[in-house]
Amino acid sequence: MFEEMVASIEEEVVNFLMKAEIETETIERQKVAEGEAVIPFETSDEEPKKKKPYVKKTHIGRNDPCPCGSGKKYKNCHGK
């Protein structure tokens, strides 16, 4: 009974493959540019923006005196 089932499945697969039609989609390419490179900064009058360097701020430790001048530790004053 199992062998009959496997044989019928194989027969259905073969019938399906013989009836199948392959469709191919052809995509036509469009001409975009003819050897011209796009350079955004040379075509416009604007200068490219320059990045500013990162300035590292002074680090206040938890147990250092608070910069507000209260005399307390930073963790007990403005560090909360």
Summary of the structure (lengths in Angstrom):
residues: 80
radius of gyration: 37.5
end to end distance: 79.1
largest distance: 93.8
contacts: 91
relative contact order: 0.07
helix: 28%
strand: 2%
